[in-house]
Amino acid sequence: MDTGTHVVMGFALGGLATLDPVVATSTATATSVLIGTVVGSQAPDIDTVLKLRNNAVYIRHHRGITHSIPAVLLWPLAIIAVVYPFFPEANLLHLWLWTFLAVFLHVFVDIFNSYGTQALRPFSHQWVALGIINTFDPYIFLAHVVGLVLWAFGYEPGITFIVIYLVLIGYYGARFMLQAAVRKVVRKRIPTAKNIIIAPTLRFFQWRVAVETEDKFYVGRAYRRSVTILDEFEKVPLPDSPIMDKVQKDKNVSAFLSFSPVYRWEIEEQEGQYEVRFIDLRYRSEGHYPFVAIVHLTKDELKHLNSYTGWIFSEEKLQNKMLIGRKEHG
């Protein structure tokens, strides 16, 4: 989920904790628990700072080790080590329980996005992404905001957020059923599909669709149970060539390939150089595919000139990024 939703979820858990008699009868415990749930709901996303280094590192590691099983166990201890000295009268066990719940819930809800997490590390490095909830879901965010407003106006927070979370459980169930219905239509429409990716959008009934068969990629959108195929591409395996061998060693391309399960590639000869581009097919937006990796090599010696991976919504911005990268590389 996005940062804003994780923040309101942290406060909501602090309100829910008032149902715990130990929390409700101790000001020190209640205050420390609220701090623990708010910080705990943010802690796994500390790896966002990797973006300051470069996109390749961020893409490869975001929602990786910080969302793993060991991290879920260690984050609460680290938070308590900082918070507890300020509230020595707080109940340590209940502070740990609610802080742990906040960290666990952060990782758990991230699994439902199309980005996913490596939540099963160290047992598996597989990305777990159910793809039923958009990274920012306005309904989930608004539900939490309504709960916090009611709390501010004097409503009992524990009961308020129990009701809200029961409603949200039903909401998640509805999203599962909607996605399953779209998947059923796609399988009927493209019976040879071996990989179907159905990703949510901001709109409740609208989904992005990417399908892989033995020899083709299909990209489309779905609204309710109606599926429209917008693009169709021949599936061409990566060639065994000096150009592609060189390109796959690039850090940006390597990060892109580790993250993207459905992509196409193209090589273009330009003046004095090759441009190799990898295009993720999951995020089509207004006829454009914004998540890419691109490398420039010299024609003669296949010397690496520059590369980039990330989100670009116009060709002009992409070429500006490449120009900046070339200056830095040079």
C-alpha positions in Angstrom: 0.0 0.0 0.0 1.0 3.6 -0.2 2.6 5.5 2.7 -0.6 7.5 3.5 -2.7 4.3 3.9 -0.1 2.7 6.1 -0.1 5.8 8.3 -3.9 5.8 8.8 -3.8 2.0 9.4 -1.2 2.6 12.2 -3.5 5.1 14.0 -6.4 2.8 13.4 -4.6 -0.1 15.1 -3.8 2.2 18.0 -7.6 2.9 18.3 -8.4 -0.8 18.0 -5.9 -1.5 20.8 -8.2 0.3 23.2 -10.4 -2.9 23.3 -7.4 -4.6 25.1 -8.2 -4.1 28.8 -4.4 -3.8 29.6 -4.1 -1.0 27.1 -7.3 0.7 28.1 -6.4 0.9 31.8 -2.9 2.2 31.4 -2.1 5.6 29.9 1.6 4.7 29.5 0.7 1.4 27.7 -1.9 3.1 25.5 0.4 5.9 24.5 3.4 3.6 23.8 1.1 1.2 21.9 -0.2 4.1 19.7 3.4 5.1 18.9 4.4 1.5 18.3 1.5 0.8 15.9 2.1 4.0 13.9 5.9 3.5 13.6 5.4 -0.3 13.1 3.0 0.4 10.2 5.8 2.3 8.5 9.0 0.4 9.5 9.1 -2.1 6.6 9.1 0.7 4.0 12.4 2.1 5.3 13.9 0.6 2.2 12.3 3.4 0.2 15.5 5.3 1.0 17.2 3.0 -1.6 15.6 5.2 -4.3 18.1 7.9 -3.3 20.9 5.6 -4.5 19.4 4.6 -7.9 16.3 3.0 -9.4 18.1 -0.3 -10.1 18.9 -0.9 -6.4 15.4 0.3 -5.4 13.6 -2.0 -7.8 15.7 -5.1 -6.9 15.4 -4.6 -3.1 12.2 -2.7 -2.3 9.8 -4.9 -0.3 12.5 -7.5 -0.1 14.4 -8.2 3.0 12.6 -5.5 5.0 9.3 -7.4 4.4 10.7 -10.8 5.1 9.8 -13.2 8.0 12.9 -12.3 10.0 12.2 -8.6 9.5 8.6 -9.0 10.7 10.0 -10.5 13.9 12.8 -8.0 14.4 11.1 -4.7 13.6 8.9 -4.8 16.8 11.9 -5.5 19.0 13.8 -2.6 17.4 10.8 -0.2 17.8 10.2 -1.3 21.4 13.9 -0.8 22.2 13.5 2.9 21.4 9.9 3.5 22.7 9.9 1.5 26.0 12.6 3.5 27.8 10.3 6.6 27.5 7.3 4.6 29.0 8.8 2.2 31.6 5.4 1.7 33.2 3.9 0.3 30.0 3.1 -3.4 29.7 5.9 -4.7 27.7 4.1 -7.8 26.4 1.1 -5.9 25.1 3.3 -3.2 23.6 5.1 -5.9 21.7 1.9 -7.7 20.6 0.3 -4.5 19.1 3.6 -3.4 17.5 4.1 -6.8 16.0 0.5 -6.7 14.6 1.2 -3.4 13.0 4.3 -4.7 11.3 2.7 -7.9 10.3 -0.4 -6.1 8.9 1.8 -3.8 6.8 3.5 -6.8 5.1 0.2 -8.7 4.8 -1.7 -6.0 3.0 1.2 -5.4 0.6 0.8 -8.9 -0.6 -2.6 -8.0 -2.1 -1.0 -5.4 -4.4 0.3 -6.2 -7.9 3.8 -5.2 -6.8 3.8 -7.7 -4.0 6.5 -8.5 -1.5 9.2 -11.2 -0.8 7.3 -12.0 2.4 8.4 -15.7 2.4 12.1 -14.9 2.6 14.4 -16.6 3.6 12.5 -19.7 2.6 11.7 -18.4 -0.9 12.7 -15.3 -2.9 9.5 -15.6 -5.0 7.5 -12.4 -5.2 4.0 -12.9 -3.6 1.6 -10.6 -5.4 -2.2 -11.3 -5.4 -3.0 -8.2 -7.4 -6.5 -7.5 -6.1 -5.9 -4.1 -4.4 -4.3 -1.1 -6.1 -1.2 0.4 -4.4 -3.5 3.3 -3.4 -7.0 2.2 -2.9 -9.3 5.3 -2.2 -12.0 3.2 -0.6 -9.6 1.6 2.0 -8.0 5.0 2.7 -11.3 6.8 3.0 -12.7 4.1 5.4 -9.7 4.6 7.7 -10.1 8.4 7.5 -13.8 8.2 8.4 -12.9 6.0 11.4 -10.3 8.5 12.6 -12.7 11.4 12.2 -15.3 9.5 14.2 -12.7 8.8 16.9 -11.9 12.6 17.0 -15.6 13.3 17.5 -15.8 11.0 20.5 -16.9 7.7 19.1 -15.4 4.6 20.8 -12.4 3.8 18.6 -12.2 0.1 19.3 -15.8 -0.6 18.2 -15.5 1.9 15.3 -12.5 0.2 13.8 -13.9 -3.4 14.4 -16.9 -2.4 12.2 -14.6 -0.8 9.6 -12.3 -3.8 9.4 -15.3 -6.2 9.1 -16.5 -4.1 6.2 -13.0 -4.1 4.6 -12.8 -7.9 4.9 -15.9 -8.1 2.8 -14.4 -5.5 0.4 -11.3 -7.7 -0.1 -13.6 -10.7 -0.7 -15.5 -8.8 -3.3 -12.2 -7.8 -5.0 -11.2 -11.5 -5.1 -14.4 -12.5 -6.8 -14.2 -9.7 -9.3 -10.7 -10.7 -10.3 -11.7 -14.3 -10.5 -14.6 -13.4 -12.9 -12.2 -11.4 -15.1 -9.7 -14.3 -15.1 -12.5 -16.7 -16.2 -13.4 -14.5 -19.1 -9.7 -14.1 -20.2 -9.3 -17.9 -20.1 -12.3 -18.4 -22.3 -11.2 -15.6 -24.6 -7.5 -16.9 -24.8 -7.6 -20.6 -24.0 -3.9 -21.0 -24.8 -2.9 -18.6 -22.0 -0.2 -19.9 -19.7 0.3 -16.8 -17.7 -2.5 -14.3 -16.9 -1.8 -11.1 -14.9 -4.8 -9.1 -13.8 -3.9 -5.9 -12.0 -6.2 -3.5 -10.2 -6.6 0.2 -11.0 -8.0 3.1 -9.1 -11.4 2.3 -10.5 -13.3 -0.4 -8.7 -14.5 -2.4 -11.8 -11.5 -1.7 -14.1 -8.5 -4.0 -14.4 -5.3 -4.1 -16.4 -4.8 -7.4 -18.2 -1.5 -9.0 -19.6 -1.6 -12.5 -21.0 1.3 -14.7 -22.1 0.9 -17.7 -24.5 3.6 -19.8 -26.1 4.1 -17.4 -29.0 2.3 -14.1 -28.1 1.6 -11.4 -25.5 -1.8 -9.8 -25.2 -2.4 -6.6 -23.4 -5.8 -5.3 -22.6 -8.2 -3.9 -20.0 -11.3 -5.3 -18.3 -14.4 -3.6 -17.1 -16.7 -5.8 -15.0 -16.8 -9.0 -17.1 -15.9 -7.3 -20.4 -12.4 -7.8 -21.6 -10.9 -5.7 -24.5 -7.6 -6.6 -26.1 -5.7 -3.4 -26.9 -2.3 -4.7 -28.1 -0.9 -8.0 -29.4 2.8 -8.8 -29.7 4.8 -11.7 -31.0 6.7 -13.4 -28.2 10.4 -13.4 -29.2 12.9 -15.0 -26.9 16.1 -13.1 -26.0 18.7 -13.9 -28.7 22.0 -15.4 -27.9 24.1 -12.5 -29.3 27.0 -10.3 -28.1 24.7 -7.3 -27.9 22.2 -9.1 -25.6 24.9 -10.7 -23.6 26.4 -7.3 -22.9 23.0 -5.7 -22.1 21.9 -8.4 -19.6 25.0 -7.6 -17.5 23.8 -4.0 -17.1 22.6 -3.3 -13.5 19.4 -1.5 -14.7 18.4 -4.3 -17.1 19.3 -7.0 -14.5 17.0 -5.2 -11.9 14.2 -4.9 -14.5 14.4 -8.6 -15.5 14.4 -9.7 -11.8 11.1 -7.8 -11.3 9.1 -8.0 -14.5 7.5 -11.3 -15.4 5.9 -10.2 -18.7 7.9 -8.0 -21.0 9.0 -7.5 -24.6 12.3 -6.2 -26.0 13.5 -4.4 -29.1 16.8 -3.3 -30.6 17.1 -0.2 -32.7 20.2 0.9 -34.6 20.8 4.6 -34.3 23.7 6.8 -35.4 26.8 5.2 -34.0 25.0 3.2 -31.3 22.5 0.5 -30.5 19.5 1.1 -28.3 18.1 -1.9 -26.5 14.8 -1.5 -24.8 12.8 -3.7 -22.4 9.2 -2.9 -21.9 7.0 -4.2 -19.1 3.6 -5.1 -20.4 1.6 -4.9 -17.1 1.2 -1.2 -16.8 -0.2 0.1 -20.1 -1.6 3.6 -19.6 -3.2 5.7 -22.3 -1.4 3.7 -25.0 1.9 4.0 -23.4 4.1 1.5 -21.4 5.8 3.6 -18.7 7.9 1.0 -17.0 11.1 0.3 -19.0 14.8 -0.5 -19.0 17.0 0.9 -21.8 20.6 0.6 -22.7 22.8 2.4 -25.2 25.9 0.7 -26.6 28.4 1.8 -29.3 28.1 0.0 -32.6 31.8 -0.8 -33.0 33.0 -2.1 -29.6 29.6 -2.5 -27.9 30.9 -0.1 -25.3 28.4 0.8 -22.6 27.3 4.4 -22.9 24.4 4.7 -20.5 21.3 2.9 -19.1 18.1 3.6 -17.2 15.2 1.7 -15.6 12.1 3.1 -14.1 8.8 4.9 -14.8 8.8 7.2 -17.8 5.6 8.7 -19.2 7.0 10.4 -22.3 9.8 9.7 -24.8 11.2 13.2 -24.3 11.7 12.6 -20.5 13.3 9.2 -21.2 15.8 10.7 -23.6 16.6 13.4 -21.1 17.3 10.7 -18.5 19.6 8.9 -20.9 21.4 12.1 -21.7 22.0 12.8 -18.0 23.1 9.2 -17.5 25.6 9.5 -20.4 27.1 12.7 -18.9 27.4 11.0 -15.5 28.9 7.8 -17.0 31.3 9.9 -19.1 
